[in-house]
Amino acid sequence: MPPSPPAAPVHEPDSFRHIVRLERVDMTFGRVQALSQIDFEVGRNEIVGLIGDNGAGKSTLIKIISGVLRPTAGTVWVRDKRVDPSGYSVRRAHDLRIETVHQAQSLAEKQPLWRNLFVGRQIVGRFGFIDVKQEKAIADQLLRQAIGFRGHGITAESTVSDLSGGERQGIAIARAMHFRADLIVLDEPTTALAVSEVRKVLAFIEGVKTAGRACIYIEHNLAHVHEVADRLVILDRGRVVRDIKQGEMTLAELTSQMVALHEERGDARA
Amino acid sequence: MPGRESSCARLLRVEGLPITAVLLILVALFMLIAPEVFLSYRIYMSFLANVPPLLVLAAGLTLLIAAGEIDLSFPSIVALSGWVLAYFIHDLHAPWLGLVLALAAGTFVGWLNGILVARVGIPSIIATLATQFLWGGLTTVFSQGLSYSLADIDELFVWTLFVGRIGPLPVQCLWALGLTVCLWFVLNRRRFGEHLLFIGDNVKVAEIVGVNTRREKTRAFALMGFLAAFASVLLTLENQNFFNTQGAGYLLEVMAAVFIGGTSVFGGRASLVGTVAGSFIIIMVEAGIVATGLQGFWVRAVVGVVFLAAVVGHLLIQGPEKARTRLRSLRGRFGLNQGDRT
């Protein structure tokens, strides 16, 4: 693996239209076709809601975007530049300022929070030693602002296993926020959260929009995505079946559309 | 007194402190029972000569276990590297070349272990069980089953450098200590070490946060190979001989030292300070029991008791809440729940 280059100067105003674009992407796991012929793009300042049933391929799609999985076929473009699939990885995605909050399992249970926040992007001194002091200081600062915390003795030293589900989600989001993503991918970020915390996540997504950045938002709760997304993309059985602009469909229509898809799927199975 | 309790809890969390306390208690105990042996410095110099190979091996294994992997082949790497060194000294009179090649050979076969585990995908317990036979078998073939006596190597500078004496102090203890300190920094302050901890904690998380898990695992096995070779150099030079089952007795002792030290068998958590204490406990119990006049037959039984006590102690320290609930459920079972403060 080639050493990752220093973070490229990525802020060239108006030099790109799409922060990320997939062209005819296929993904197969053995004999299972998880994604087929996916065309999908996210504008530079666009909130895209990604919806679909379990197994529709949402998580697979974002794993390709975040560099965890390499697509079987197709092309990926970041900032209108084609990315070399062999060089694309989580690290590369980070360098390109793409941050992902995965549905579950993006924090290591037994490790302290400060390690979880910086792993893969450690702050190191001149001789390659991790600057623990600085990492802890920043971590403590992030904790004070993080979603899902009520300030009860959780510090940078606490291990993830001490945290509630909402707090874990908050840490994962705080991590993505800290690294100032141009594209932030949220995979069901509200699952473990209380109602008041959900509002904070939605406010955070709106903040991403105002800051001129982009977001892919995966959510089961249609009301939430409908509220914040500029555009909704519906995935079904590994294909993009609808692409809906904001205002084109009311929440009720969207819901019946999803129910119809669900039933059609049941029919197909029967 | 919440303030006091929290400072007590903080003390327990200082790396390796509880097990170091156990080590000191054992020393005190032996001093009481066998003062003529344990109040003289000689016994400690003998420990410092005998602990280093064990410690170097245990420190390396600590890193691997932190990454959720295991190496059962290191005793055979000890034998293989020992043969390389002995052959070059004994037959070719080229001790320095022998030293370099012994270390290289150990690193290379360790790297091969890593390839088998990380690239081919064989679980490490199986892969290294197999290579334990392979490297050991090759050593027997190379050495034709012969032992080498290296009686006069104490005239060589290699010998003085690695296992000589400064006054009564065996030099190898400085090497082992230095290496362990380096490894502590590698584990706790370098990216590589942090990556190993994350791999051992949850390999899927490690991949998601961008750790190249295959490369890091391969490097960890290569490092273990290098350390096994280094332990072998210390052992061969100190004993001034080579035999082809050299190192075989270390497998269980090294694992015991690591676990007594508080490293989690489940990965993701490791204590090198604990490993140092664990290594001394293993060697000391052996010597101590003989010195106290108990028959040597007792050694393994006592090691077993200390081992179990240490593991239970670590469980209590790492999860006081869990341990408390367990205790409470026990008390409930025996009808002692009255007056329980919650």
Chai-1 contact restraints between the chains, C-beta under 6 A:
chainA,res_idxA,chainB,res_idxB,connection_type,confidence,min_distance_angstrom,max_distance_angstrom,comment,restraint_id
A,V68,B,I208,contact,1.0,0.0,6.0,A-B,restraint_1
A,V90,B,G210,contact,1.0,0.0,6.0,A-B,restraint_2
A,R91,B,G210,contact,1.0,0.0,6.0,A-B,restraint_3
A,H102,B,I208,contact,1.0,0.0,6.0,A-B,restraint_4
A,Q105,B,K204,contact,1.0,0.0,6.0,A-B,restraint_5
A,Q105,B,V205,contact,1.0,0.0,6.0,A-B,restraint_6
A,S106,B,I208,contact,1.0,0.0,6.0,A-B,restraint_7
A,A108,B,F198,contact,1.0,0.0,6.0,A-B,restraint_8
A,A108,B,D201,contact,1.0,0.0,6.0,A-B,restraint_9
A,A108,B,N202,contact,1.0,0.0,6.0,A-B,restraint_10
A,A108,B,V205,contact,1.0,0.0,6.0,A-B,restraint_11
A,K110,B,D201,contact,1.0,0.0,6.0,A-B,restraint_12
A,K110,B,G268,contact,1.0,0.0,6.0,A-B,restraint_13
A,K110,B,R269,contact,1.0,0.0,6.0,A-B,restraint_14
A,Q111,B,D201,contact,1.0,0.0,6.0,A-B,restraint_15
A,V119,B,E194,contact,1.0,0.0,6.0,A-B,restraint_16
A,V119,B,F198,contact,1.0,0.0,6.0,A-B,restraint_17
A,V119,B,V209,contact,1.0,0.0,6.0,A-B,restraint_18
A,G120,B,V209,contact,1.0,0.0,6.0,A-B,restraint_19
A,G120,B,G210,contact,1.0,0.0,6.0,A-B,restraint_20
A,Q122,B,R191,contact,1.0,0.0,6.0,A-B,restraint_21
A,F129,B,R189,contact,1.0,0.0,6.0,A-B,restraint_22
A,I130,B,R189,contact,1.0,0.0,6.0,A-B,restraint_23
